[in-house]
Amino acid sequence: MKTLIVSENNAEAEILRRILRFNFRDLYCLQASTKKEIENAILTDGPFGFYIVDADMRQEEPEMLCQSIRDLSGDKPFLFIGKSASIIDRISQELYQSNSFNDQIYKPFERKDITDEIKNKVSGILDWARQEEFESSIEEIDKKDFIEMKLKNFYLSSTFPYDIYLEITSTEHIKIISANKPYSSSTLDRYAKKNVKSLYIKKDDHLEYLEKETIRCTKHLKKIFPSNDEYPIALLRAVTILHQYMITLGTSDAIFSLVDEVAEGILKYEGHYKSIRKMLTNFPEYYAGIASKSLITGFIAIHLAKKNGWESNTTKMKLAVCSILQDYSLPDEAMAHINYPIDARLNQYSEEDLEKFFNHPIDAANISKQFSKYTDTDYILEHHQELYAKKGFPNQVTSSKFTVICCLFNAAQFFAAEIDGHKYKKDIVSKVMKSMARDFSKGNFKIIFDILRDNLN
């Protein structure tokens, strides 16, 4: 449990902190003194079970700070500290009565009974906070009523329109993200460090979310331009929604429209930066994973196609669509970075996940047939993990199966898989090219590999 001490008086805050630390070993105390500091604390270090607010503050108005706290945290108890006159004059009765567990402690702190008073009043608030935190958040559920969502998806936003849950037993889930309430990446990081890879959303909420977000992403991409710093994030959100939708619902007219818009966005992004180095330097490496690798593949593939003299917009759109669809069915983000069927990283996965990994090129090929305006994408996608000398998968085909466009797309996705998540630096790029040289220096692969090598600066 955490509490936030809102005070400009560091000495008094330290007295409070020492008393609380001694009497409540599981209570962690932070301090803030301005509206900005409070907002940062709530978004970065929250949630807080209750708040201790100093009514004697001079630089800030405590009533307004409390309202800001309620806007971000909802209805949580306040323990007001200060001179009697300050609490009466500066804390309205409406605010004071807003929660039945709100309480007050009068200054000065230099009195013999202060420790007992703090202990008694905080104990009552903590009992409420603990009960509220867990009883209101834990739900016994039928698992078929929930849909799994990858933890990685939530890094692209700071709020989510529906409640999100963490699985704690086979029949119980605890709410960790409340609908339309701010959360921070550090909150997600804490779960990621515990090897949590998925969160859960109620099925009805998920379906509604996908339908609305598909339309919203399409509209947003029509309005935003590659020169905008938020453009890559908009593309990442759109690809993430596309993949979730296709896994859950398949395809629809709304999905066809969004795929068109993302594919156009990939072409626009490449056209804006015109060099691989600039494209990847301006692309955020923090969001590495399936959606990120998909976009990098598209950027590289379009660039290689132009350098190979392919000016047809139809061909470039086909490559962009292939990049979007290639890995949509992978069960784990890290699998997007595995290029060989014999890779030590595959040892950590279950047989079910391995089957999905080795079949994902076929899954991509099959769903691409529903995008009928982009012909022959199924052939490119079925072969996109194949390599020279039968080193790839799923079919370990002979060299005769590799058309130039297959070689180009395979080189783009291989490079993307290796570079995704890394800053664009000379030593990293050199390492990637060295690893590619073993399998991309022969046959039609060599033509594309030479173009890629010559256009990395």
Buried (B, 14 or more C-beta within 10 A) or exposed (E): BBBBBBBBBEEBBBBBBEBBEEBBEEBBBBBBBBBEBBBBBBBEBBBBBBBBBBBBBEEBEBBEBBEBBBEBBEEBBBBBBBBEEBBBEBBEEEBBEBBEBBBBBBBEBEEEEBBEBBBEBBEEBBEBBEEBBEEEBBBEBEEEEBBBBBBBBBBBBEEBEBBBBBBEEEEEBBBBBBEEBBBBBEBBEEBBEEEBBBBBBBEEBBBEBBBEBBBBBBEBBEEBEBEEEEBBBBBBBBBBBBBBBBBBBEBBEBBBBBBBBBBBBBBBBBEBBEEBBEBBEBBEBEBBBBBBBBBBBBBBBBBBBBBBEBEEEEBBBBBBBBBBBBBBBBBBBBBBBBBBBEEEEBEEBEEEBBEBBBBBBBBBBBBBEBBEEBEBBBBBBBBBBBBBEEBBBBBEBEBEEBBBBBBBBBBBBBBBBBBBBBEBEEEEBEBBBEBBEEBBEEBBBBBBBEBBBEBBE
